[in-house]
Structure formats: structure tokens, C-alpha cells
Amino acid sequence: MGFGLRNLAKAVREKIDSLGRKGQEEERSIEEGTKAVRLSDQALSLLNTLSSELGPRPAASPDSRRAARRIGSEMERSEKDVVLTTARVYPRAARGMLLFSYLFLLLSSMLTLVGLPYLSLLLIGAYILALYGEIKGDGGWLRCFMRSDEATNVHAVIEPEGEVRATLVFSAHHDCAMIRRKGEGRIGRIASSAYLQPASFALMALSSLISLVAEIAGGVFWGFNFPTIPVIILQLVSIAASALSFSYINLGDEEYSPGAGDDLSGVSVVTTLLSHFSKEKREGHALRGTRLVFVSFDGEECGRCGSRIWYHDNAYLVENGYNLNFDGLYGEEDLVFLSRDGNGFIPLSESLASRCSSIASSMGYRIPVGRIGVFGGETDAASAADASLEAVTLTAMAPGTHTPAHSMDDTADKVSEEALSRAIAIAIRLAEEIDGKKEEREEEPALLSAERKYKLSRY
């Protein structure tokens, strides 16, 4: 009987403790929700202010440098030690590579027509080597023919109260995109496709390879050998496709998007997070062992050149680092954590993406994990991943969803305050979990769309 009473008493105590914990969790959830709403008001107000003041900001331009200084002055409201860094970059490298691809295709075609397909293949290989250098950020050999300019990044740091055990980088970018011409009808959609130029090169390489095999088989490797009709047709299609792609992207007046959602929305979230954590530290609630870095990059829209240089130059700041990058926070229902970046070639952190998705789920938000498909675009998180950080991007530029990114409609009213609120709430919880101030939840399965590929409107 006594044993039964003891068990009953123990069960009652456990139930009371369980109810107490549940009550604390509910109170914490309400407190976090209230805090996120208050901070999202601040972020939205800042977004409206920056958007009205700054206007379009092409990468590595006087306007983007002015934007960096303006964001720096906003950061100084919270932290006095704000750092602006500059670097020489190639803001027109992507457009330059498109021009060179067209010229290289013409030259390759002429070499094949005069019976020199092996030289044509060597020329195509040389271009691919230069393109690989651009994709990897090492700088292709064609850059010596391109004009450079000065990009400006801005960042602030909040040190923990104890020894640094981890670093969490909150990032966004302040440059804006050129408005890409959108094709109308079937031909227009094909012309504006990101896949057209690679397909043109593949056709030219195939035609040159066929000619080379034919020359070797016919024993006229060193002599003139006019290509066959199928080879000529392949080359004409290749050149026509390349010319179509080049004309849609490079011809016409240059216009730039206002860039409110892409990506002053992210800049506003990063700056608001700086304000929050700075206030927490002043009030004696600093993180114990996690350094926080808040950074806005220049040059994301031209091959993320600003973030590449920043991570290289600030490697000492980001040891044992994590990166939560914000890019295009439009509608809350379209938010997704990206686990693959860099036009589909650079893996981000699956574990961090799942962790962030789980945090969102614990707050009542459904934010899945996805990835950027091949030639689907890239974000600054790819630079963090290249620098060996666990990185993930939170974006609302999901597939099948019309967003105003890279258009004249990308104004502040297109950004949902709820999207900003969710981004801020998740960021705060992630920082506290990494620091150990909040007990980590039992990991829930992420809302993973393993086969779903995301496409950002990049070129």
C-alpha cells in the first residue's frame, strides 16, 4: 500500500513538473512571439526608410558604396565599432563572359570550317577553364580584358562575455540586380533561359568533335577538310542560339531594380538583429561563448564577389562558424531554407538547414528545406560554405511563385512583415541554441523536399 502511494505521489509530482514546463514553454513562446513582432516593426520601418533613401544600387557602383555607408551609420546606432572594407572586383564579369562566349563560338565555328576542329576544341576548353575560374571565384584568365571597380562591405561584431567557442554570421546584401529582359512567347522564354548559352557551347563542342573524328578517320588531320552538312547545321544552330541569348541579356538600356525585397529586406533583418543583441548585451544578457557578426555585402548580384573577398579577409573572425543568410524575404508562406547553392554546384549545410526548419516548426511556422537547381542562381551563403562555415540561406524566392525580384516592382510594399518577423524569431533562437542559453529541442524531421529544386532569378 505504501509502495502504491509513493508511486502515486511520484506520478503526481511528474505531472505537475510537466505542466510547469509546458507553461514555461508557452510563456516563452508568447514572449518570443511578442519580441519578434516588436522587432519586425522596427525592421519594416528600416526597410521603408532605406528603400526610399537609397534607390537602385548596381554592384560596385557609387550608389552601392553610398548604401554601405548608410547601412554602416544605421549599425552605429547599436555598435560603435562598425567596419567598412573595400576591394577591387569585376562587377560586369557575368555579362563579359556572355560576350566572350559568343565571340568564342564564332571563332570556334570558323576554325572548324577551315578544317581545324582540334583548335576549335582547344578554344572551347580555354573558355570553359576561364568560366570555371569565375564560378569558383578564383578569377578566370579573361578578367584581364574586363573593367574592375570598388565594392564595399560593411560589418559589425558583438563579442560574447566569455571565451569565443563559436561564431554565427547573419548576412544579407545591399546591391541590387539589373532588370533582365523577359521574353514573350515561346521564343522569348527560350531566349531568356539560363540554359540556352550552355546548350550553345555543348552543340559547338559536339560539332567540332564530329569533325575531328571525321578528319582522323579520313586521314586528313592536317589538311583542309570542309565539314559535313550535319556539322554545319549544328554550328549554325549553336551560333543562332548564342546570339539570341546574348541579345536578350546584353542589348538594350541598363535598368536596375529598386531592390527592396532583394535584398534590403535581408539588410533590415540583419541590422535589427544587431540592435536586439546589442541591447541584450548592454542589459547584461550577452551570449556566453558565441561571437555574432552582422554583415551586408556588395556584389552578390555579380557573382557574390563581395562576400567571397570578405570571408577570405576575415577568416580569423569566423572560426568554428555558422552562417544564416537572408535573401529576398517576400511572403511568409514562400519561405524556404536552402541546403544547396552556387547554381546547384555548392552544398550548404544540410544539418543547419534541418535545424533551422525544426526551430521554425517548434514556433508553429512551416518552413521547408530545399535547394537551388543547376543554373538556378546563387546567394552569399555559397561564399560562407566555400570558407568552411556551416551555412544556409532563408529566402522566399521559391519555385512556381511569382516574386518581384529583379524587376521594377521590387518595392518595400511587396515585403511581408510576417516574413521579417519569422526570420528574426528563428535567428534569435538559433543564436541562443548555438550558445547553449536555450536548451536544444529534440530534433524534429525537417520539412525536406529532397527532389524539389529552387530557382532564384539570377543571371
Helices and strands as residue ranges (DSSP letters): H 2-54, H 62-75, E 82-89, H 93-113, H 117-136, G 141-145, E 149-158, E 166-173, H 185-191, H 196-218, H 229-250, I 260-264, H 265-282, E 290-297, G 300-302, H 305-313, G 315-317, E 321-327, G 332-334, E 336-338, E 340-341, E 346-347, H 350-362, E 369-372, H 381-386, E 390-395, G 412-414, H 417-435, E 448-454
